[in-house]
């Protein structure tokens, strides 16, 4: 059942945890957030996705990393948990802005090492290309951080296929994290998801059940509701199961801020969709 991250020895449960909702504005109480993470760990989840910018603004930088690391460190499952993080975005006054300058990425990585309390980050992802900075310069700095042992594996996020090809000439790429779900299929249409499978790159779909307020749309999709009823499941589980059917290199990271959400998400690994059901979901669009 385990899925391997890229060309590494990192094996993880097929469903990860997207920790972002636990640190943005309107976030749950610290007690509730910790309960969500512990529930995930107890259910077998051993891959948690975070980022230094998952916070309210720059004064709160690193909040999500510290939250996740604190819970994992004090759990009985800490030895087997992979915490993946990202650098390359900042939060001035709560905005999302790119900063791919080499010196900024180095500083961000070093801050993440401190926030996570580790000497090496298992998977460090460039959060988004910065159009003001040559892509090769940003990736080159991640390559140097990898050579120094501060990063074990490099990943990319919010990228196109040409970004991946450029990056791979500089440093091995273990993963790509882009938006993808049953209603948003850009990376299926353009072949990026399949490209990752052929090249041995783990594809990490974020917003796998819609993200933010988008998840509410799924309950109104007739095909999803029909299939969910057949499997005695939620539409969210079906959406995750559909992604899992797209290849063993796919690792969905549903976000959660409630215990019930992650309890439901992990059930997706046990859902086997028929070929007809998969085709029905393939036909859906925004």
Secondary structure as GFF3:
##gff-version 3
##sequence-region A 1 286
A	DSSP	beta_strand	3	4	.	.	.	ID=ss1
A	DSSP	beta_strand	11	12	.	.	.	ID=ss2
A	DSSP	beta_strand	17	18	.	.	.	ID=ss3
A	DSSP	three_ten_helix	20	22	.	.	.	ID=ss4
A	DSSP	alpha_helix	30	42	.	.	.	ID=ss5
A	DSSP	beta_strand	47	49	.	.	.	ID=ss6
A	DSSP	three_ten_helix	58	60	.	.	.	ID=ss7
A	DSSP	alpha_helix	63	73	.	.	.	ID=ss8
A	DSSP	three_ten_helix	78	80	.	.	.	ID=ss9
A	DSSP	beta_strand	82	87	.	.	.	ID=ss10
A	DSSP	beta_strand	89	90	.	.	.	ID=ss11
A	DSSP	three_ten_helix	92	94	.	.	.	ID=ss12
A	DSSP	beta_strand	97	98	.	.	.	ID=ss13
A	DSSP	alpha_helix	102	116	.	.	.	ID=ss14
A	DSSP	beta_strand	123	126	.	.	.	ID=ss15
A	DSSP	alpha_helix	135	147	.	.	.	ID=ss16
A	DSSP	beta_strand	154	157	.	.	.	ID=ss17
A	DSSP	alpha_helix	161	168	.	.	.	ID=ss18
A	DSSP	beta_strand	173	179	.	.	.	ID=ss19
A	DSSP	alpha_helix	186	189	.	.	.	ID=ss20
A	DSSP	alpha_helix	192	199	.	.	.	ID=ss21
A	DSSP	beta_strand	202	206	.	.	.	ID=ss22
A	DSSP	three_ten_helix	214	220	.	.	.	ID=ss23
A	DSSP	alpha_helix	222	230	.	.	.	ID=ss24
A	DSSP	alpha_helix	235	244	.	.	.	ID=ss25
A	DSSP	alpha_helix	259	265	.	.	.	ID=ss26
A	DSSP	three_ten_helix	266	270	.	.	.	ID=ss27
A	DSSP	alpha_helix	275	282	.	.	.	ID=ss28
###
